[in-house]
Amino acid sequence: MDKIKEPRLGVDFGRVIQGGATEAGEEDTTFLGGGLEQAMRTPATPGTFEVLPRLVARFGGRAWVISKCGPGVQQRTLQWLDHHDFYRRTGIPSGNVRFCRRRADKAGHCAELGITHMIDDRLDVHAALRDLVPHLFLFGPPKTEPPDWVRHAATWADAEAMIDAIG
């Protein structure tokens, strides 16, 4: 008999939690290439601090930030999370932040953590997770028509509605 998997949420950082998934991506560029002060001023994506806490509660606190970046951006990401009081505001524990150096390596984290729902703005990440994570959400403005094996969530409100519809 198959063990029923308890729902677990994975969320990307850049252009999903922070930086806004905008067409031009100016916020992301400032976070990556600007100084520390500028990076700390970059905003959360609209809806992050309204919707993510509800999702974390819905998943019983079983939620992780899973981000691809190098060591410098990793440090900056952790500073941004602290600066914006992310852990208290969302309910995601500070120990639930994972990093990897290649996008495809997110699959290893998802397998280890038993992630059932993943929100990420990169189709190549979802392709690596396709046979591993049952519910994939491609976040942000549409670049092209997404394939039918991933759901497109343009906003945090869209992601929440889609997750609620799954049940």
Buried (B, 14 or more C-beta within 10 A) or exposed (E): EEEEEEBBBBBBBBBBBBBBBBEEBEBBEBBBEBEEEEBBBBEBBBBBBEBBBBBBEBBEEBBBBBBBBEEEBBEBBBEBBEEBEBBEBBBBEEEBBBBBEEBEBBBBBBEEBBBBBBBBBBBEBBBBBBEBBBBBBBBBBEEEEBEEEBBBBEBBEBBBEBBEEEE
